[in-house]
Amino acid sequence: MLAIDVKDLRKQFKVQKNREGLSGAMKDLFKRQYQEVTAVKDITFQIPQGEICGYIGENGAGKSTTIKMLTGILVPTSGELVVNGYVPHREREKFVNGIGVVFGQRSQLWWDIGVIESFQLLRKVYGVPQADFNKRLNNLVERLQLGDLLNRPVRKLSLGQRMRCEIVASLLHNPSIVFLDEPTIGLDIVVKTEIRDFLLEMNREEGTTILLTTHDLQDIEALCSRVIMLDDGAIIYDGGLEQLKTTWSKGREIQFQFAEVMSISQLQALTKSIAVSWNRENEYSAKLFVPNEVSFSDAMGLVVGGANIRDIKIFETNTDDIVRGIYQTGSAEVLTKEPVLS
Amino acid sequence: MTRVYIDFIRMRFLMMLAYRVNYYSGIVIYAINIGAYYFLWKAIYGSQETLAGFSLEQMTTYLAISWMARAFYFNNLDRDIANEIRDGSVAIQMIRPYNYLIVKLMQGFGEGLFRFMLFMIPGLVIVCLIFPVKLPTDLTVWATYLGMLVFSFLINSQLNIMTGLFAFFVENNEGLMRMKRVMVDLFSGVIIPIAFFPGWLGSIMTWLPFQAITYLPSAIFTGRTPLSEAGHVFLIQFAWLAVLMIPIVIMWRAARQRLFVQGG
């Protein structure tokens, strides 16, 4: 069964245009001008139950708007949308019982009262029986190590402590789909790892479907089997992470440590028969970039055969670089032109 | 579900209790207000026995009960809602399986209950000791008045909710909130009983909801309006309660369509 089924989903906002100057302000007073902005442009995707899907894109690409439509907060302008068997904005109060949401930038706990009191109130809001609640809370508290935080007021928690509490708060009613909007923003590496491990475990044990937006690609690498990439309101990539890497990486880099001083012209002379580029780091070391079109063994052979080498390191393009490349070109054009290599 | 909403009343009550010291100064401010208006009206009455159907004694009682009622029904729901809309935290409220506006109303009621018990009742005792207030002796008047006070709270809260929801449609509704506050105080009859308004304004007032908040219940309490007309007052209050639901529902529906452009 599909956890999320989205078809031609679109969201337009009317944004007020402010005209310049005093006369503009006077005109605005009587007749407002509006500009239509399309934040999400007819996107279509499906997420089966039990999948962890990463939803990435630049700031302003439309990620949060999509999440807000999927969680029933926003009403879409057009398109079809079924989440967990409901149309979110139509049956909002029933629908939200089955989902959990964490907004990394926004707290859902009550600021002035103790963490445990917030949890108790949520228990009542979601109508969770006391016994189920206790069992689940104990389990979550143990796994996320919240033990001594429970009685503190939320405003006295550090960001990492608060975020772990937020995650617990979103899971108390045992939702089958969890939406995480930048859950690791501003957290240190220890807390990030803890949260990732926890999410993976939850997905494995309970089959919880997770949709995650993030700017930290390590989150994606650690968690997601699938990535949906958004740019300017449209989906530009939807598929596996490995495939994304192989498709979009342009080649790999080899770092050589030479036994003798090598000039840039000497290096270029070595590889003049193939289309590669050198980047000299110092007298003894240089990096060679080998595009995917060029045979790796040819390149290695030429360099190894022509120079005295002490050490070799091979770098695969990391996801950060790939994604930065995609964001900068900002379109799926490249994807269709380049052959898929997997 | 109802139990959840009741829990919101309880929570807000307890939260207010934690900040109760802030309210002791409030009682003094209200007593000063009542005193100032008492002396003003005393000067206006001069040697006159009655003005606009109020004796001076009734007027004093009217002032005391109206200000004390204001202590109960007054709340900051407009500001709460406008702030939550502006900073985008209303999004969090939408992922919960409850009705946002009812929750707000319940929080307002929790605050109202707190103000009733720790502000209105002690305030009224203090005011009665200082000024020549004549409280009704008939228990039915008290009971009727308390019933009307609940409607006062509901109607005032409806106006507040509407004002707050305007934050969805305009960038800044600060001015609107201030205007509403002044309008409610003036037109509901807290500052001047509506009987003193010039004829044309008085007749406009009968077509507006404000009089149902303070003037009509207080007139019953002071005995200016006989108890036999209480049914009519209840009817007016109930009618406004029902009528004001309509714009709120319409605004809420429209708001859902254009929600949360703020903050991405």
Contacts between the chains, C-beta under 8 A, distances in Angstrom:
chain1	res1	chain2	res2	distance
A	13	B	258	7.3
A	13	B	261	5.3
A	14	B	258	6.8
A	15	B	261	6.9
A	16	B	171	7.4
A	59	B	264	7.7
A	60	B	264	7.1
A	64	B	264	5.1
A	65	B	264	7.9
A	68	B	91	6.7
A	68	B	260	6.5
A	71	B	94	7.7
A	71	B	95	5.6
A	72	B	94	6.7
A	72	B	95	7.3
A	73	B	91	5.2
A	73	B	94	4.4
A	73	B	95	6.6
A	73	B	259	6.7
A	73	B	260	6.7
A	74	B	256	8.0
A	74	B	259	5.7
A	74	B	260	6.5
A	75	B	256	5.3
A	75	B	257	5.3
A	75	B	259	7.5
A	89	B	256	7.1
A	92	B	94	7.1
A	93	B	97	4.8
A	93	B	98	6.9
A	93	B	99	7.2
A	94	B	97	7.3
A	96	B	94	8.0
A	96	B	95	5.4
A	96	B	96	6.4
A	96	B	97	4.9
A	97	B	97	5.0
A	99	B	95	7.4
A	101	B	95	4.6
A	103	B	91	7.1
A	103	B	92	7.0
A	105	B	263	7.9
A	106	B	88	7.0
A	106	B	89	6.1
A	106	B	91	6.9
A	106	B	92	5.9
A	107	B	92	7.7
A	108	B	92	4.8
A	108	B	95	7.6
A	112	B	15	6.3
A	112	B	18	7.9
A	113	B	11	7.7
A	113	B	15	7.6
A	121	B	7	6.7
A	121	B	11	6.8
A	124	B	3	6.7
A	124	B	4	5.1
A	124	B	7	5.4
A	125	B	4	5.4
A	125	B	96	5.7
A	125	B	97	6.5
A	125	B	98	6.1
A	126	B	97	6.4
A	127	B	1	7.7
A	127	B	4	7.8
